[in-house]
């Protein structure tokens, strides 16, 4: 169907499309220029020119596995160890997303990774909330935040993190996540108490799974009863798992470029995004990281059509669906859905009938 649109018109259409992104990491999305500034002013040993810093922050493709990819986050985390840095980086990420036509975005980060310099846990969370919501007001992009615990951290520390995070719901922190090295720490129920505290405090639940271990690891994530799973492309290899995801209404927040980087798929073109969507599994399309993966959401959307093979109506359906599984309340989402629908109604190429002509 997209043969009707050559690459430039296709990309112009996608660039103008109102977009929603649900899987985006703060520490993987640090601007190169900001990294240079933070390294200089914080005395962090890092490259001192744009080319060197870009090479340090942008991960090569592909890595051998998830654990190798995660090392790309070490430098950005080292640069984000005070409230001022966290507030600045959070605000800039919202501005970056707004410039790409992202009207709704969920940003996740691991607050316990940013206390090595003595920053109090609550102060770090407050700084991210302040930066994100300030930029949201300036850009009119709606922002919600997801607190991410690490699989490798002590369960008691993650329990304290969950209890602290619930105090920031009125500042836009609405979700709880678990991420990190799956091969070394495969069982999410090690942190069951933290999940329980987060859920009891009103946070909605997602969990990273399937960057290692394939379909079995995605199934393991269901033990903590998430609404959404971050990644999980290997579910395509298990039809029974796909059926269970559908029955339970669990969404996979997929990131094709990042999954290629982590060695989960042999190429972006081989990513099972289209197959999962067509099988009835709920999916969203995301970048994971703007800097580590050196991509934009518009680029991911274009790749989904040009390389993976989605039709434009399928892409639009996935984009709109993100607002149905977003971690925001209905009064926030209703006007967003109306704005998305109004835009889509004016674009003939997005109708299913057009895809069949």
N, C-alpha and C positions, 0 to 999 in steps of 0.2 A: 504494500500500500504506500509506503513512504517513497516509492519510485516517483510518485507525483511531485515530491519535493526534493530538489537537488540539495546537496549538503549545506550550502549557505542559507537558502530559505528555511530548511529544517532547523538549523541552529538559531536563526533569528526567531522562529516561532517558539522554540524551547526557551530561548533567552527571555522572551516576553511572558512566558507562562508563569502564573503564580504557583509557587512551589512550597511544599512542606517537607521538612527533613527531621527525622526522629532519631538518627544514630550518628552522633557527632561528638568527638572528643576535644575538650579544650586544650589539653597539653599536646595534641597532635596537630594543632591549627594555629600555631604561633607565627605571626608575620616575621619574615626574615629581618626586616629593618628594625622591628621591635626587639628581636633577639640580640642584634648587635648592640642596641642601646642598653638593654638589660645586662648583657655580659660586661660592658664597659663600666656601667655604674654600680654593679654588684660585685665586681672583681672576680667573675667566673672565668676560668680558663676555657676559651672558645676561640674560633676563628674571628679575625678582626676585619674582614672584608665581605662584601655581599656574596661573591662567588664561593668563598670558603664556607660561609655560614649556610648558604643554600645547600651545598654538598653535605653539610653536617646534619641538616634538618630534614631533607628529603630522602626518604628511604629508597634504596635501589629496588628494582623489580627483576625477578622475584627473589625473596629470601628463601631459605630452605624450609623454615617452619615458623610457627607463631612465636616461639620463644626468641628466635633470632630477630624477628620484626620488633618485638617489644623493647629491644635495646635502643631503638631509634628515639624512644621517649626520654631517655636519661638526661640529655642536655636540656630540652625544654623544661623538664621538671626542676632541674637545678637552677634555672633562671627564674622560676616562679615560686619563690620562697618567702615572699612578703606580701602584705595586703595591697600595697600600691601596684605591684606587678600583676597580681591576680585581677584586680579591678580593671586595669588597663587592657590586659589581654582579653578579658571577657567582653568588654565593651567593643574592642576592635573586631572580635569575631562576629558579633551581631551586626556590626556595620558591613563587614565583608559579605555576610550572607544576604543582607538587605540589598546590597548592590547587585547580587546575582538573582534577584527576584524571589528570594525565599521570604514568604509572608508569615510562616510559622516555623519555629525551630526549637528543638530540644537539645540542650547542651549538657553533656555529662562530664564529670571529672571526679578524681579520687582525692578528697580533702586530706586524707592521712598521708598523702605523698608530698604535701606542701607545709609540713610542720617541722622539717629538719632544722630550720634556722631559728626555731623558737616561737614561731607564730602559733597563737592559740587556735585550736580547732574551730571554735565558733567564729573567731575573727576572720579566719580564712574563708569560711562559708559565707559570711556576711559580705566580704569583699567581692566574691564572685556574683552574689545576688545583686549587689549594688551596681556593679559594672554592667551586668547583663540588662537589668531593668532600666537603668539610665539610658542605655543605647536603644532599648526597645521603645522608650518614649520618644526618642529623637527620630527614629527611623520608621516607626509605626509597624515594625515587625514584632509579632507576638512571640515571646520567649518563655519557655519553661525549662527547668533545670532538673537533672537527675544526679543524685549522689551515688557514687560508685565505690563499693568496697572492693578490696583485693583478696583473691583466693589465698594468697600467701601470707596475709596478715592474721594475727591472732584473733580467734573468734570473739574474745572478750573486747578487743579493741574495736572490732566491727560492730559489736552490740552497742558500745558507747557512741560510735559514729552514727548508727541508726537513730538512737535516742536523741542525739544532738540535731541531726538533720530534720527531724519532725518539727522542730521549733521554728523552721524557716518556711513553712508552707505558705504563709501570707506574703512571702517575698518571692514567690514563684518556684519554689523547690517542691516538685510534685511527684518525683519518681525515685526508685531505689534499684540499684543494679549491683551485680557481682561480676568482676572481670579478672583477667590475669592468666597466668600460666596454667592451662588446663592439664597438660601432660603430667606436671608435678603435683597438681592439686585438683584432681578430677571431680570430686564429690561436692556439689553445692550445699548439701545438707550439713556439712561441717559448720556452716554459718546459719543454721536454721533459726537460732535465737535472734540473730540480727534481722533476718527476713520477717520473723514474727513481730518484732518491735516496729519495724518500718511499716508493715501493713496495719498494725494496731494504731499507729500514729497518723494514718491517712495517706501514706505514700503508696503509689502504684508500682507494681513489680515487673521488672524485666531482668534478664540475666544473659550474660555472654555465654555462648555455647557453640561448639562445632568448628572452632578454629583449629581444633585437634580432635581426633577420635571419631570423626564422621557422624553417621546417624545415631550411633549408640550414645554419643556424648550429648547430642541434641535431646534424645529421649531422657537422659539423666537429668537435664534441666527441668523437665516437667515435674520432678519431685518437689520443687519449691513453688509450684502452681503459679507460674508467671503469666501475665497477660501477653507479653511479647518476649521474643528471644532475639538477642543481638547476634547476627550472623546465622548460622545453622543451614548453610546451603546443602550439606550432606544429607539432609532429610530426604532429598529426591531419590536416594538409593533405597529407601525403605517405604514401600507403598502403605504399609500398615501405620507407620509413623505419620505419614502425610494425612492419612484418614483421621488419626487421632488429633493432629493439630487442627484439622478442620472441625472436628466434633467439639473440641474444647475452645475453639475460637482464638487460638494462639497465633499471633502474627510473627513472621520472620522479618527483622529489619536488616535487609541485605545490602552489601557493599562490594560490588564486583571488583573494582580496582584494588581495594585493600585485600580482598580474598585472593586475588592473583599474587599480590605482594607476599602474602603469608604462605604461599605454596599450596593453598587449598584447591585451586583450580589451575589447569595448565595455561589458561589464557582468559582474558576478559570475555572473548567470544564464546568460550566453553562454559561460562557461568550458567547455572540452572535457573536463573531468575524467570525466564519466560516459561520454562517447563513447570516450575512450581506454581506460577500464577495460573497457567492454563489447567493445571490439575485441581484447582480450587483452593489451594493453600493461600491464606492471607499473607501478603508481602508488602513491604515498602522498599523504596530505593533511596540509598543514602551514600555519602562520601566516606564516612568513618572519620576521616581527617583531611583537612584542606591542604596542610603542608606536608606531613609525612607521606601522604599519598599523592601529593602534587596534582590535585584535581579540584573541580568545582561541581556543584550539583548539576548545573547545566551540562557540563561535560559528561557526567555519569548518565544523564538522561539521553544525550545524543548517542553515547556508546550503546545504550540499551536498545536503541532503534537500529543503528548502523552496524553494530557488531553482534549483539545478542539476538536481534531479530524480533523485538516487540513491534507491534503496529503502533501508530500514534494513538488510536483509541485505547489500546491496552495501557500504554504509558500514562495517558490522562486518567484512566480509571485507577491506576496504582497511586498516582499523585493525589487524587481526590480522596482515596481510601485512607490515606495517612491521617486525614482529619477525623476519621471515624474511630481511629485507635489511638489518638493522641492523648497524652496525659494532661489534659486541660478540661475544665468544666464546660458544660453545655452553653452557658451564657457567653463564654469566650468563643466557642467553636461555631455557633450558629451564624454570626455575621461573616466569619471566614468562609464557611461553606457557601453562603449566598454569594460572596464575592467571587469565589472560584467558579461557581456554576454560571454566573453572569458572564464571566470571561469566556468560558468554554462554549457557551451557547452561541457566541458570535464567530466561532471558528469551525467552518464546515469540515475541515480535515479530521476533526476529533470525533465525528459521529461514526458509529459502527457501520451504518449503511455506506458511508463513503469508503470504508476500508474494503468493501466488497465490490466496488465498481471497477 
